[in-house]
Amino acid sequence: MPDPVARKKSTSPRRSGCGRSAGMIATLVACAIACGQVPSSAPALDPTVDRILTRLETRQVHDLRAKVSWKLRYVVDTEEDALTKQGEIWYRQDEPVARFLVRFDRKIVGGRAHKLDERHLFDGRWYVEMNSETKTFTRREIRREGDQTNPYRLGEGPFPIPFGQKKQDVLKEFDVALVPPTASDPPRTDHLRLTPRPGSKTGESYRVVDVWIAQEGPIAGLPIKVESVKLDPGGQVNSFLTITFEDAKLNQGFSASVFELTPPPGFDQHEERLEPVLPPSP
């Protein structure tokens, strides 16, 4: 979930938190990660895991477009009760930072499909959420102008992406293990299990995160499926989240107009800005 250090102030007539949708997008782009210290007693890294993480770190991604499916099931629900949203994701390296858009156009509830128009955009400064069901258009300031931090880096920003990350940053937060292949795995993938280290920030929200990474083809070295076991504030498992990517197109380019998003007529508009930075007290 977008979680800037500074508190936000809302210019809307009502208080609007980031909510489940914002948290969902952060998980979609990656898993919320906080950086810790690698324990000196950590066991030697499996050579295969080392190779996979190195490939993740060195994989060059200028732009990416793919179909995406997001599925949430609570522990009290049956599979039929799960909520699934389907759509597309666009990501592109830009200056000063990368931008992304996620657009859901279909949802499945109780085994029945419904049309949907839900969009989530990060333009490098603002996180924008448009929901046609609630007719709301919300802008949240994530970065100030001139901010030199990287919003996509593990342990530094609110949107840690699942590629181009440093192997050392991953190992600071997780114990990483290779899982033997099974018949249910996506074809031609490596399966890594990421277990948050004791005392880590991630461990407060996740019990475990499983990632399947493509072994070959144009998207080799990129995650194509993520499953996470989520915890409630009391530390109990409360839900399961599954995200899959299909028909990925890598470094093929697309128009910047994808990232243009304006509120439709009749939508309730809200804006949340970061609190101003105050000078230090004398």
PyMOL commands that set and color helices and strands:
alter all, ss='L'
color gray80, all
select helices_A, chain A and resi 19-29+47-58+79-81+167-173+202-204+256-259
alter helices_A, ss='H'
color red, helices_A
select strands_A, chain A and resi 8-10+63-74+83-92+99-109+112-122+126-131+136-141+174-179+189-196+206-214+223-231+237-250+268-274
alter strands_A, ss='S'
color yellow, strands_A
deselect
rebuild
show_as cartoon
